[in-house]
Amino acid sequence: QNGCDHRCTFCIIPYGRGNSRSVPIPDIVAEVRRLTENGYREIVLTGVDIASYGADLPGEPTLGYMIKRLLAFVPDVARLRLSSLDPAAMDPDLWDLIAAEPRFMPHLHLSLQAGDNMILKRMKRRHTREDVVALCDRARSYRPDMAFGADIIAGFPTETEEIFENTLRIVSECKIIYAHVFPYSEREGTPAARMPSVDMALRKERAARLREAGAAELQKFLKRFINREEQLLVEKDNFARTMHFAPVRLDRDEEAGKIIQARIYAVEENMLAARVER
């Protein structure tokens, strides 16, 4: 686990790579309790393949079960959010949290990678395009304001323009507002490195188009906040974030780690502007 100066804590829950193992629930509870007692307001659970948490522990507790126990044992946690999730690994307790737990933030970042089933199969991903669309629809049926981010690779080997368009469309279909886009980079010795490659210039051009699509979705999302009062977590001076992880510039400096009420009055590029309620 490692903390940051903004009282936004990252609890690393590694699983399934090298010698890493799932951290037992009592250890997580003890660490988070210590952090909340020291003033930390938001906990972010992260790690390698986080959705596979617990498979190597007695009783095989799921990620959702662990979070439920954590929030029950540490009621002072004000906010909890997750890092990147495998769309194929949502468990029933995670769905319960999305539907009914106000401390579970309405923001999910998905390990999407691509929006075309052939490419997903070649990547050996466990999910399909349809799985991702269904996940987003279900989450928004519980939390209509749910914000989604996604990791997306442009120019994976064998990606044609038609295949790329499937990935491009899923950004708008699922309203991906935080698009973390990367041009494919060869890794020697992998099956993908032996597949027909996409020209590097084309990879970069497709990555730019994906980022542009994500930026358009972000702008539409941010504009929904204008004239709304929001609960914000101050990270530093006059910078804060909404529950949806949207960045906010405040009209005055506030104490880091403080949760405040502020009214959004504008969108300035890719950031909200807010007046703190006096």
C-alpha positions, 0 to 999 in steps of 0.5 A, a space after each residue: 500500500 502507498 498513500 499520497 499527499 492528497 489523502 487519496 489512498 491507493 491500496 494495492 491488491 496484487 493477484 496472479 502475476 509472479 510471486 504476488 498474492 491476494 492480500 487477506 481481508 483482515 490485513 486490508 481492513 487494518 490498513 484502511 482503518 489506519 489510513 482513515 484514522 489519519 484523515 484519508 477520505 478516499 480509498 482506491 483499490 488497485 492491483 494486477 488483475 484486481 477482479 481475480 482477487 481472492 481466488 488464492 485465499 481460503 474460501 475464495 472471497 470475491 472482490 465484491 465480497 471483500 469490499 463489502 466486508 471492508 466497508 462494514 468494518 471501516 465505516 469511516 471510509 467516505 469514498 471507495 473506487 476501483 482501478 481497471 476491471 476485467 469486464 468478464 469478471 464482475 461478481 454478484 457482490 460488485 453489482 450489489 455495491 453498484 446498485 446500493 452502496 453510496 460510498 462506492 463511487 459511480 466510476 468504473 475503468 474497464 480493461 476494454 482493449 478493443 471493441 471488435 470480437 475478432 481482435 478480442 479473441 486474438 488478444 485472448 480476452 475473456 469478454 466480447 463486445 456485447 459483454 461490455 455493452 451489456 455491462 455498461 447498460 446494466 451499471 447505468 440501470 442501477 446508477 444512471 450517472 455512472 462514468 466509464 473509463 477504458 484502456 484501448 489499444 489502436 492498431 493491434 495486428 490484423 486490425 482493418 479499417 472495418 475492425 477499427 470502426 467497431 472499436 471507435 463506435 464502442 466509445 460512443 455506444 458505451 459513452 467512454 469518457 476517460 479513454 486511455 488509448 495506446 498504439 499497439 507496441 510489439 513485444 518480442 516472443 508474443 503470438 501477436 508479434 508474429 501476426 500481420 502488423 499495422 503500419 505505425 503511422 496508421 496506429 498513431 492516426 487511429 489512436 488519435 481518432 479514438 482519443 478525439 472520440 473520448 474527448 467528445 464524450 467527456 465534453 458531453 458528460 461534463 456539460 451535464 454538471 453545469 448549474 449542479 451542486 456537487 460533493 467534491 474531494 479536494 486533492 490540492 489547493 483549488 483542485 478537486 474531483 467529483 464522485 465521477 472522478 471529473 477534475 474541478 477547478 475551485 474558485 478558492 483554495 481549500 484544505 486537501 482531503 476535505 469533502 466540500 459542496 460546490 456549484 458547477 458553473 462552467 466547463 473549461 476545456 476538460 475541467 469543471 469550474 465551481 464556486 464553493 458554497 459559503 
